[in-house]
Amino acid sequence: MRRVQDAPILAFADPPVHTVQRPLLSAGFTPNRVESMAGRVREAARGLVDALPRGGGRFDVVSQVANPLPMQIITEMLGVPEADREQ
């Protein structure tokens, strides 16, 4: 059985994998769809930023905001229950 984490990343995939997967993903990211998600993306980004330490505390914006944000939005789009999203 093939696991999701074993699948090639689309950006680095060659044909025929890339040729098959790109149109499937593109359908979910049309300009209208992306625009309709803008408010939710801002809300999710604010939530991640609000969770950062305050008062001079140190943080890593990449690991604490930039990396989790797209996965949070994509798992929401796919309907993954919130309790399962870390997996």
Phi and psi in degrees as GROMACS dihedral restraints (atoms count N, CA, C in turn):
[ dihedral_restraints ]
;  ai    aj    ak    al  type     phi  dphi    fc
    3     4     5     6     1   -84.5    20    10
    4     5     6     7     1   133.5    20    10
    6     7     8     9     1   -94.6    20    10
    7     8     9    10     1   153.1    20    10
    9    10    11    12     1   -57.4    20    10
   10    11    12    13     1   -42.7    20    10
   12    13    14    15     1   -66.7    20    10
   13    14    15    16     1   -13.2    20    10
   15    16    17    18     1   -89.3    20    10
   16    17    18    19     1   -10.9    20    10
   18    19    20    21     1   -72.7    20    10
   19    20    21    22     1   144.5    20    10
   21    22    23    24     1   -67.2    20    10
   22    23    24    25     1   145.5    20    10
   24    25    26    27     1   -73.3    20    10
   25    26    27    28     1   129.5    20    10
   27    28    29    30     1   -53.9    20    10
   28    29    30    31     1   -40.6    20    10
   30    31    32    33     1   -61.3    20    10
   31    32    33    34     1   -24.8    20    10
   33    34    35    36     1  -109.9    20    10
   34    35    36    37     1     4.2    20    10
   36    37    38    39     1   -83.4    20    10
   37    38    39    40     1   146.0    20    10
   39    40    41    42     1  -102.6    20    10
   40    41    42    43     1   163.0    20    10
   42    43    44    45     1   -58.2    20    10
   43    44    45    46     1   145.0    20    10
   45    46    47    48     1   -88.8    20    10
   46    47    48    49     1   -11.0    20    10
   48    49    50    51     1   -58.7    20    10
   49    50    51    52     1   -51.0    20    10
   51    52    53    54     1   -61.1    20    10
   52    53    54    55     1   -43.2    20    10
   54    55    56    57     1   -61.3    20    10
   55    56    57    58     1   -36.1    20    10
   57    58    59    60     1   -80.4    20    10
   58    59    60    61     1   -43.0    20    10
   60    61    62    63     1   -78.7    20    10
   61    62    63    64     1   -34.7    20    10
   63    64    65    66     1   -58.2    20    10
   64    65    66    67     1   -48.6    20    10
   66    67    68    69     1   -62.5    20    10
   67    68    69    70     1   -32.5    20    10
   69    70    71    72     1   -65.4    20    10
   70    71    72    73     1   -43.7    20    10
   72    73    74    75     1   -72.4    20    10
   73    74    75    76     1   -38.3    20    10
   75    76    77    78     1   -59.4    20    10
   76    77    78    79     1   -33.4    20    10
   78    79    80    81     1   -62.3    20    10
   79    80    81    82     1   -29.4    20    10
   81    82    83    84     1   -85.7    20    10
   82    83    84    85     1    -7.7    20    10
   84    85    86    87     1  -127.1    20    10
   85    86    87    88     1    45.3    20    10
   87    88    89    90     1   -69.6    20    10
   88    89    90    91     1   159.8    20    10
   90    91    92    93     1   -54.6    20    10
   91    92    93    94     1   -41.7    20    10
   93    94    95    96     1   -65.1    20    10
   94    95    96    97     1   -40.5    20    10
   96    97    98    99     1   -65.1    20    10
   97    98    99   100     1   -44.7    20    10
   99   100   101   102     1   -62.8    20    10
  100   101   102   103     1   -45.1    20    10
  102   103   104   105     1   -61.0    20    10
  103   104   105   106     1   -39.1    20    10
  105   106   107   108     1   -68.0    20    10
  106   107   108   109     1   -20.1    20    10
  108   109   110   111     1   -94.0    20    10
  109   110   111   112     1    -5.3    20    10
  111   112   113   114     1   -56.3    20    10
  112   113   114   115     1   -44.0    20    10
  114   115   116   117     1   -62.4    20    10
  115   116   117   118     1   -42.7    20    10
  117   118   119   120     1   -67.1    20    10
  118   119   120   121     1   -38.4    20    10
  120   121   122   123     1   -64.1    20    10
  121   122   123   124     1   -43.9    20    10
  123   124   125   126     1   -61.0    20    10
  124   125   126   127     1   -42.8    20    10
  126   127   128   129     1   -61.1    20    10
  127   128   129   130     1   -45.2    20    10
  129   130   131   132     1   -65.6    20    10
  130   131   132   133     1   -40.8    20    10
  132   133   134   135     1   -63.2    20    10
  133   134   135   136     1   -43.2    20    10
  135   136   137   138     1   -61.1    20    10
  136   137   138   139     1   -40.6    20    10
  138   139   140   141     1   -60.8    20    10
  139   140   141   142     1   -42.3    20    10
  141   142   143   144     1   -67.6    20    10
  142   143   144   145     1   -41.7    20    10
  144   145   146   147     1   -67.2    20    10
  145   146   147   148     1   -40.4    20    10
  147   148   149   150     1   -62.7    20    10
  148   149   150   151     1   -25.3    20    10
  150   151   152   153     1   -80.7    20    10
  151   152   153   154     1    -8.3    20    10
  153   154   155   156     1   -70.2    20    10
  154   155   156   157     1   152.3    20    10
  156   157   158   159     1   -62.3    20    10
  157   158   159   160     1   145.8    20    10
  159   160   161   162     1  -108.4    20    10
  160   161   162   163     1   167.4    20    10
  162   163   164   165     1    70.6    20    10
  163   164   165   166     1    38.7    20    10
  165   166   167   168     1    87.5    20    10
  166   167   168   169     1     3.8    20    10
  168   169   170   171     1   -64.8    20    10
  169   170   171   172     1   152.4    20    10
  171   172   173   174     1   -89.6    20    10
  172   173   174   175     1   148.4    20    10
  174   175   176   177     1  -154.8    20    10
  175   176   177   178     1   164.8    20    10
  177   178   179   180     1  -115.3    20    10
  178   179   180   181     1   104.6    20    10
  180   181   182   183     1   -61.2    20    10
  181   182   183   184     1   -30.4    20    10
  183   184   185   186     1   -69.5    20    10
  184   185   186   187     1   -52.7    20    10
  186   187   188   189     1   -74.1    20    10
  187   188   189   190     1   -24.6    20    10
  189   190   191   192     1  -102.4    20    10
  190   191   192   193     1   -14.3    20    10
  192   193   194   195     1  -131.0    20    10
  193   194   195   196     1   -59.0    20    10
  195   196   197   198     1   -65.0    20    10
  196   197   198   199     1   -38.8    20    10
  198   199   200   201     1   -75.5    20    10
  199   200   201   202     1   -46.5    20    10
  201   202   203   204     1   -73.3    20    10
  202   203   204   205     1   -24.7    20    10
  204   205   206   207     1   -59.4    20    10
  205   206   207   208     1   -53.3    20    10
  207   208   209   210     1   -62.8    20    10
  208   209   210   211     1   -37.0    20    10
  210   211   212   213     1   -66.9    20    10
  211   212   213   214     1   -36.4    20    10
  213   214   215   216     1   -62.9    20    10
  214   215   216   217     1   -45.0    20    10
  216   217   218   219     1   -68.6    20    10
  217   218   219   220     1   -44.9    20    10
  219   220   221   222     1   -64.3    20    10
  220   221   222   223     1   -42.2    20    10
  222   223   224   225     1   -66.5    20    10
  223   224   225   226     1   -33.4    20    10
  225   226   227   228     1   -63.9    20    10
  226   227   228   229     1   -45.2    20    10
  228   229   230   231     1   -59.3    20    10
  229   230   231   232     1   -35.8    20    10
  231   232   233   234     1   -82.0    20    10
  232   233   234   235     1    -7.5    20    10
  234   235   236   237     1    79.8    20    10
  235   236   237   238     1    22.2    20    10
  237   238   239   240     1   -70.5    20    10
  238   239   240   241     1   128.5    20    10
  240   241   242   243     1   -58.5    20    10
  241   242   243   244     1   142.4    20    10
  243   244   245   246     1   -53.9    20    10
  244   245   246   247     1   -37.8    20    10
  246   247   248   249     1   -65.1    20    10
  247   248   249   250     1   -21.4    20    10
  249   250   251   252     1  -101.6    20    10
  250   251   252   253     1    -2.8    20    10
  252   253   254   255     1   -67.7    20    10
  253   254   255   256     1   -29.3    20    10
  255   256   257   258     1   -66.5    20    10
  256   257   258   259     1   -26.2    20    10
